[in-house]
């Protein structure tokens, strides 16, 4: 388990009303994701984190790094954070509205986070 301090929150890329009560790691992740800053985004994950997106599962930082790089460059799109909610002590959900040149062109994606020790332990992305 990674015991280094978690990333610091930089909410400059997030809507102020949605960023107010987020844990620092989620604010940092959402802002880095919006800015398409792969290195800053990777700091948010636990060493043994798991990400599931588009039917594929990525385990550990090396696989997540490859996924982040590919996902950021595969399509051109705009993204807007439209909702954030705390589901329970360890789980949060964020919703992003995307429009771009991917199949279908428009989608609302749900990002379901599991947090552990100030890092993202799991991320499930679904339409």
Residue pairs with C-beta under 8 A, 6 or more apart in sequence:
1 46
1 47
1 48
1 116
1 117
2 46
2 47
2 117
2 119
3 117
5 118
6 24
6 25
6 28
6 43
6 44
6 117
6 118
6 119
7 24
7 25
7 28
7 29
7 40
7 43
7 44
8 24
8 28
9 19
9 22
9 24
9 25
9 27
9 28
9 31
10 27
10 28
10 31
10 32
10 40
11 19
11 22
11 27
11 31
12 31
13 30
13 31
13 32
13 34
13 35
14 27
14 30
14 31
14 34
14 81
15 81
18 81
18 83
18 84
19 27
19 30
19 31
19 84
21 86
22 30
22 84
22 92
23 92
23 115
23 118
24 118
25 44
25 115
25 118
25 119
25 120
26 44
26 84
26 92
26 94
26 113
26 115
26 120
28 40
28 43
28 44
29 41
29 44
29 113
29 120
30 81
30 84
30 94
31 40
32 38
32 40
32 41
32 43
32 44
33 41
33 79
34 79
34 81
36 72
38 65
38 68
38 69
38 72
41 68
42 61
42 64
42 65
42 68
44 119
44 120
45 51
45 61
45 64
45 119
45 120
46 116
46 117
46 119
46 120
46 121
47 60
47 61
48 59
48 60
48 121
49 59
49 60
49 61
49 64
49 119
49 120
49 121
49 122
49 123
50 57
50 58
50 59
50 121
50 122
50 123
51 57
51 58
51 63
51 64
51 67
51 122
51 123
51 124
51 125
52 58
52 122
52 123
52 124
52 125
53 67
53 71
53 123
53 125
54 125
56 67
58 64
58 66
58 67
74 102
75 100
75 101
75 102
76 100
76 101
77 98
77 99
77 100
77 101
77 102
78 98
78 99
78 100
79 96
79 97
79 98
80 96
80 97
81 94
81 95
81 96
82 95
82 96
82 97
82 108
83 93
83 94
83 95
84 92
84 93
84 94
84 95
85 92
85 93
86 92
87 93
87 112
90 114
90 115
90 116
91 112
91 113
91 114
91 115
92 112
92 113
92 115
93 110
93 111
93 112
93 113
94 110
94 111
94 113
95 108
95 109
95 110
95 111
96 108
96 109
96 111
97 106
97 107
97 108
98 106
98 107
98 108
98 109
99 105
99 106
107 127
108 127
109 125
109 126
109 127
110 125
110 126
110 127
111 123
111 124
111 125
112 123
112 124
112 125
112 126
113 120
113 122
113 123
114 120
114 121
114 122
114 123
115 121
